[in-house]
Amino acid sequence: MINDLVNIVGSENVVQDEPMKNHTTFKVGGPADYLVTPDTEDELAELIKYSKEHNIPYFVMGNGSNLIVKDNGIRGIVIKLFNNFSNCKVEGNRLYASAGALMSKVGRVALEHNLTGFEFGAGIPGTIGGAVVMNAGAYGGEIKDIIVSAKVLTEAGEILELSKEELNLSYRTSCIIPNNYIVLSACLELKPGNPEEIKSKMNELATARRDKQPLEYPSAGSTFKRPEGYFAGKLIMDTGLRGYRVGGAQVSDKHCGFVINAGNATASDILDLISDIRDRVEDKFGVRLETEVKVIGE
Ligand SMILES: Cc1cc2nc3c(=O)[nH]c(=O)nc-3n(C[C@H](O)[C@H](O)[C@H](O)COP(=O)(O)OP(=O)(O)OC[C@H]3O[C@@H](n4cnc5c(N)ncnc54)[C@H](O)[C@@H]3O)c2cc1C
């Protein structure tokens, strides 16, 4: 199998038994059988075809900033769309970004072209592909506000251009996951702006993040979705769980909506802590928290 993968993406783009803790912002996760980083859409399509023909499971990821990979890792192929899948170009007010472009890079490109509208996204530590999948948002903005369309690859190997309406974006969800689509690229519509103002907004939001979020610890951002009518962090705090710990996993003292890896946490520490939080918040407030982070592997 390794030879087949090397034939598709080149030897520099395949690793075997790769610890996923090196590819997730939580810094947890056992080995992926194979981790591949295709350079082109053709290589990606070839990988999917190969996996289907040989009945090998595959999982597509970006920067691993919304993932908990379990301690025994992932069987099959992990396809990471990252640096070498990250072209960005601007035509007029439209910014086209390949799926693996980090949100920080997209923000930089928008600023270089004096385009406003992306400031909310520049500090989200994922890729644009991951951001489209879950309609990422922050500080009053979300992908839904600026996206025109996304190009996706279907399981059958077809390439579709989905409009904003077809993407069906709403709070932390879209049509991508239920259809098993792979986001190849996104087209964003921004507006002409003043570079000083764009820069100062980005800096202001970066400072707000540093002040409010435990960025000094590994995490996957907000662990839970916002339940209607509540804030997850406040419910957790009011349940008395600030600083609560299971093994190396802890409810952040700084922001109770963040579970952090406070030192050598395993994925099972994190999952046990999440389970305790959900039960205790439900006992106290009758609200069942839903995770925003995706759990994968075995
Ligand atoms: C400190 C911190 C702060 C954060 N702040 C925010 C925030 O303010 N707002 C917010 O919305 N999120 C936030 N997040 C969460 C996270 O950064 C976002 O969810 C981000 O969009 C995930 O992108 P990713 O590339 O890391 O995706 P991954 O974590 O790699 O993957 C997440 C999901 O998307 C799927 N996926 C990824 N790329 C593709 C693709 N190209 N095609 C198909 N499926 C794909 C994966 O299969 C998986 O199901 C934060 C995380 C951290 C660690």
The ligand as a Gaussian input file, in Angstrom:
#p B3LYP/6-31G(d) Opt

LIG

0 1
 C       -7.446000      28.359000      20.273000
 C       -8.580000      28.051000      19.334000
 C       -9.503000      29.038000      19.033000
 C      -10.559000      28.776000      18.155000
 N      -11.439000      29.769000      17.872000
 C      -12.463000      29.529000      17.029000
 C      -13.396000      30.555000      16.707000
 O      -13.281000      31.698000      17.167000
 N      -14.424000      30.259000      15.876000
 C      -14.573000      29.021000      15.334000
 O      -15.534000      28.817000      14.563000
 N      -13.707000      28.015000      15.603000
 C      -12.658000      28.240000      16.437000
 N      -11.781000      27.237000      16.729000
 C      -12.002000      25.866000      16.182000
 C      -11.311000      25.591000      14.831000
 O      -10.172000      26.405000      14.635000
 C      -12.279000      25.771000      13.679000
 O      -13.353000      24.860000      13.822000
 C      -11.630000      25.523000      12.311000
 O      -12.546000      25.909000      11.309000
 C      -11.241000      24.061000      12.073000
 O      -10.440000      24.018000      10.904000
 P       -9.309000      22.898000      10.724000
 O       -8.673000      23.110000       9.396000
 O       -8.395000      22.879000      11.892000
 O      -10.213000      21.592000      10.686000
 P       -9.892000      20.164000      11.351000
 O       -9.887000      20.308000      12.835000
 O       -8.705000      19.558000      10.721000
 O      -11.197000      19.361000      10.917000
 C      -12.449000      19.690000      11.482000
 C      -13.561000      18.991000      10.679000
 O      -13.579000      19.497000       9.362000
 C      -13.364000      18.459000       8.415000
 N      -12.533000      19.029000       7.342000
 C      -11.419000      19.803000       7.461000
 N      -10.997000      20.206000       6.242000
 C      -11.853000      19.667000       5.341000
 C      -11.964000      19.720000       3.918000
 N      -11.101000      20.401000       3.160000
 N      -12.991000      19.063000       3.319000
 C      -13.880000      18.344000       4.059000
 N      -13.827000      18.256000       5.408000
 C      -12.817000      18.908000       6.039000
 C      -12.691000      17.340000       9.166000
 O      -12.968000      16.082000       8.567000
 C      -13.348000      17.484000      10.545000
 O      -14.630000      16.869000      10.540000
 C      -10.698000      27.480000      17.575000
 C       -9.737000      26.489000      17.867000
 C       -8.686000      26.772000      18.722000
 C       -7.658000      25.709000      18.990000

